[in-house]
Amino acid sequence: MRSLFLIGSENSGAAAAEMALLVPLLSILMFGSFEMGNFFWSEHRVVKAVRDGARFAGRQPFAKFACGSASLADAALETQIKNLTRTGTVDGTGAAKVYGWANTHVTVSVDCPATALNTGIYSGLANAPRVTVSTTIPYRSILQNLGFNTTGLNLRAQAQAAVMGL
C-alpha cells in the first residue's frame, strides 16, 4: 500500500508532460501571429500604394483623360500610374511593394459623373473627370512552406481622386 502512495506523489516528469501539452498550442499562437501580422502589413502597403497612384493620377492635365471612355486617353500615363502604384517609381524600376504584384493586377479607370462641379478649375468642362485606381493581388503566405494554404485569399484596395489638371 505504501508503494502505491509513493507512485502518486512522484513529480519528476510533470514539467515535461506540461511542456508537451503546451508547445503545440504556443506554436500555433506564435506562427498565427506572424502570419496575421504579415497579412495586415501587406494590406497596409497595398492600400497606401493605391492611394498614392490615385493621387498621382489626379494631378495630371485634363487632356490626358477622356470622359467618353472608361480608360485613359494616354496609354503611357496609364503605365506610369500602374508602375507608381506597384513599385513607387514612375518608370517601374523599383521592386514590387508586395511579392508577386504585377501591373496586370492594377486597374485604372476614368469616369465623369454628371453631378460633378463645373466651377473653379472645372469651369468650361462638361463634367469633371475622376480617376479610380484599384487592385486585387493573391496573398502569399510566409508560412506556405509549412503547409499553410492561403489559396483564395486576396489583398484588395481601391482609391479615387478628382483630376485637378495641374
Contacts in CASP RR format, 6 or more apart in sequence:
PFRMAT RR
TARGET T0000
AUTHOR 0000-0000-0000
METHOD contacts of the structure
MODEL  1
MRSLFLIGSENSGAAAAEMALLVPLLSILMFGSFEMGNFFWSEHRVVKAV
RDGARFAGRQPFAKFACGSASLADAALETQIKNLTRTGTVDGTGAAKVYG
WANTHVTVSVDCPATALNTGIYSGLANAPRVTVSTTIPYRSILQNLGFNT
TGLNLRAQAQAAVMGL
31 143 0 8 1.000
31 146 0 8 1.000
31 148 0 8 1.000
32 143 0 8 1.000
34 142 0 8 1.000
34 143 0 8 1.000
35 141 0 8 1.000
35 142 0 8 1.000
35 143 0 8 1.000
35 148 0 8 1.000
38 141 0 8 1.000
38 142 0 8 1.000
39 139 0 8 1.000
39 153 0 8 1.000
42 98 0 8 1.000
42 139 0 8 1.000
42 155 0 8 1.000
43 155 0 8 1.000
43 157 0 8 1.000
45 97 0 8 1.000
45 98 0 8 1.000
46 97 0 8 1.000
46 98 0 8 1.000
46 101 0 8 1.000
46 135 0 8 1.000
46 137 0 8 1.000
46 155 0 8 1.000
46 156 0 8 1.000
46 157 0 8 1.000
47 157 0 8 1.000
47 159 0 8 1.000
49 85 0 8 1.000
49 86 0 8 1.000
49 88 0 8 1.000
49 97 0 8 1.000
49 135 0 8 1.000
49 157 0 8 1.000
50 85 0 8 1.000
50 106 0 8 1.000
50 133 0 8 1.000
50 134 0 8 1.000
50 135 0 8 1.000
50 157 0 8 1.000
50 158 0 8 1.000
50 159 0 8 1.000
51 157 0 8 1.000
51 159 0 8 1.000
52 84 0 8 1.000
52 85 0 8 1.000
52 88 0 8 1.000
53 81 0 8 1.000
53 84 0 8 1.000
53 85 0 8 1.000
53 133 0 8 1.000
53 159 0 8 1.000
54 131 0 8 1.000
54 132 0 8 1.000
54 133 0 8 1.000
54 159 0 8 1.000
54 160 0 8 1.000
54 161 0 8 1.000
55 159 0 8 1.000
55 161 0 8 1.000
56 80 0 8 1.000
56 81 0 8 1.000
56 84 0 8 1.000
56 90 0 8 1.000
57 77 0 8 1.000
57 81 0 8 1.000
57 108 0 8 1.000
57 131 0 8 1.000
57 133 0 8 1.000
57 161 0 8 1.000
57 163 0 8 1.000
58 131 0 8 1.000
58 161 0 8 1.000
58 162 0 8 1.000
58 163 0 8 1.000
58 164 0 8 1.000
58 165 0 8 1.000
59 164 0 8 1.000
59 165 0 8 1.000
59 166 0 8 1.000
60 77 0 8 1.000
60 163 0 8 1.000
60 165 0 8 1.000
60 166 0 8 1.000
61 165 0 8 1.000
61 166 0 8 1.000
62 125 0 8 1.000
62 129 0 8 1.000
62 163 0 8 1.000
62 165 0 8 1.000
63 73 0 8 1.000
64 72 0 8 1.000
64 73 0 8 1.000
64 74 0 8 1.000
64 77 0 8 1.000
65 72 0 8 1.000
65 73 0 8 1.000
65 110 0 8 1.000
65 129 0 8 1.000
65 131 0 8 1.000
65 163 0 8 1.000
66 72 0 8 1.000
66 73 0 8 1.000
66 110 0 8 1.000
67 110 0 8 1.000
67 111 0 8 1.000
67 112 0 8 1.000
67 126 0 8 1.000
67 127 0 8 1.000
67 129 0 8 1.000
68 112 0 8 1.000
69 110 0 8 1.000
70 109 0 8 1.000
70 110 0 8 1.000
70 111 0 8 1.000
71 78 0 8 1.000
71 108 0 8 1.000
71 109 0 8 1.000
71 110 0 8 1.000
72 78 0 8 1.000
72 81 0 8 1.000
72 108 0 8 1.000
72 110 0 8 1.000
72 131 0 8 1.000
78 108 0 8 1.000
79 103 0 8 1.000
80 90 0 8 1.000
80 91 0 8 1.000
81 106 0 8 1.000
81 108 0 8 1.000
81 131 0 8 1.000
81 133 0 8 1.000
82 103 0 8 1.000
82 106 0 8 1.000
82 108 0 8 1.000
83 89 0 8 1.000
83 90 0 8 1.000
83 91 0 8 1.000
83 92 0 8 1.000
83 103 0 8 1.000
84 90 0 8 1.000
84 92 0 8 1.000
85 106 0 8 1.000
85 133 0 8 1.000
85 135 0 8 1.000
86 92 0 8 1.000
86 96 0 8 1.000
86 97 0 8 1.000
86 101 0 8 1.000
86 102 0 8 1.000
86 103 0 8 1.000
86 105 0 8 1.000
86 106 0 8 1.000
87 93 0 8 1.000
87 94 0 8 1.000
87 95 0 8 1.000
87 96 0 8 1.000
87 97 0 8 1.000
88 94 0 8 1.000
88 97 0 8 1.000
96 102 0 8 1.000
98 137 0 8 1.000
98 155 0 8 1.000
99 140 0 8 1.000
100 137 0 8 1.000
100 138 0 8 1.000
100 140 0 8 1.000
101 135 0 8 1.000
101 137 0 8 1.000
105 135 0 8 1.000
105 136 0 8 1.000
105 137 0 8 1.000
106 133 0 8 1.000
106 134 0 8 1.000
106 135 0 8 1.000
107 132 0 8 1.000
107 133 0 8 1.000
107 134 0 8 1.000
107 135 0 8 1.000
108 131 0 8 1.000
108 132 0 8 1.000
108 133 0 8 1.000
109 131 0 8 1.000
109 132 0 8 1.000
109 134 0 8 1.000
110 129 0 8 1.000
110 130 0 8 1.000
110 131 0 8 1.000
110 132 0 8 1.000
110 163 0 8 1.000
111 129 0 8 1.000
111 130 0 8 1.000
111 132 0 8 1.000
112 126 0 8 1.000
112 127 0 8 1.000
112 128 0 8 1.000
112 129 0 8 1.000
112 130 0 8 1.000
113 127 0 8 1.000
113 128 0 8 1.000
113 130 0 8 1.000
114 127 0 8 1.000
116 122 0 8 1.000
116 127 0 8 1.000
116 128 0 8 1.000
116 130 0 8 1.000
116 162 0 8 1.000
117 128 0 8 1.000
118 124 0 8 1.000
118 125 0 8 1.000
118 126 0 8 1.000
118 127 0 8 1.000
118 128 0 8 1.000
121 164 0 8 1.000
121 165 0 8 1.000
122 128 0 8 1.000
128 162 0 8 1.000
128 163 0 8 1.000
129 162 0 8 1.000
129 163 0 8 1.000
130 160 0 8 1.000
130 161 0 8 1.000
130 162 0 8 1.000
130 163 0 8 1.000
131 160 0 8 1.000
131 161 0 8 1.000
131 163 0 8 1.000
132 158 0 8 1.000
132 159 0 8 1.000
132 160 0 8 1.000
133 158 0 8 1.000
133 159 0 8 1.000
133 160 0 8 1.000
134 156 0 8 1.000
134 157 0 8 1.000
134 158 0 8 1.000
134 159 0 8 1.000
135 155 0 8 1.000
135 156 0 8 1.000
135 157 0 8 1.000
135 158 0 8 1.000
136 154 0 8 1.000
136 155 0 8 1.000
136 156 0 8 1.000
137 154 0 8 1.000
137 155 0 8 1.000
137 156 0 8 1.000
138 152 0 8 1.000
138 153 0 8 1.000
138 154 0 8 1.000
138 155 0 8 1.000
139 150 0 8 1.000
139 152 0 8 1.000
139 153 0 8 1.000
139 154 0 8 1.000
139 155 0 8 1.000
140 150 0 8 1.000
141 148 0 8 1.000
141 149 0 8 1.000
141 150 0 8 1.000
144 150 0 8 1.000
END
